[in-house]
Structures are given as structure tokens and as C-alpha cells.
């Protein structure tokens, strides 16, 4: 259970850092730039805790990456006026479906 809480923290930290990277405007803005460094540092620390808790690395990385991609795409579309067309949505669905299949495949 604690491993999944660390995983949620890692995902949220990575998403925060990635969105902040966009907002930092090439590391010219101090607050977003600081959030980039702190967010990625915490994300990797949290991932180390997830792995220490015994969750399989393949599933952990897949969930972390897929959730990050999906959340950043949604944030970009909702708050940063970035396009998210039908093909992009289909791609996100496929990424998420792939993670679900990986999870099912490793639990058998």
C-alpha cells in the first residue's frame, strides 16, 4: 500500500516538474525553474521508495510514465491551450491500455 502512495507522489511530482519546465521559459523564471529541479528530484526519490517497497520495476515505470504523459497532455489541453485532437486522445488510450495489459501480464 505504501508503495502505491509513493507512486502517486512520484507521478504528481513529475507532472508538476514537467509543466513547470514549460512555464520556466528556458529556465529564465526562478519559481518554475526551482519547481522543475525539486519536482524531478522528489519524483526520483519517490520512485526509489516505490521500488524499495517491492513493486515490480516494469509496472512501476510503465504506470509512472503513462500517468505522466496522460496528465501532462490533459493539463496542456485544459490550461496551456495546446491541441489534443482525436488521434492524440486515441494514443493516450492506447498507452493506458498498454499499462493495464502489462499489469495484468505481470500478476499472472
Secondary structure, DSSP 4 states (H G I P E B T S, - for coil): -HHHHHHHHHHHHHHHHHHHHHHTTTTTSHHHHHHHHHHHHHHHHHHHHHHHTT--HHHHHHHHHHHHHHHHHHHHHHHS-----HHHHHHHHHHHHHHHHHHHHH--
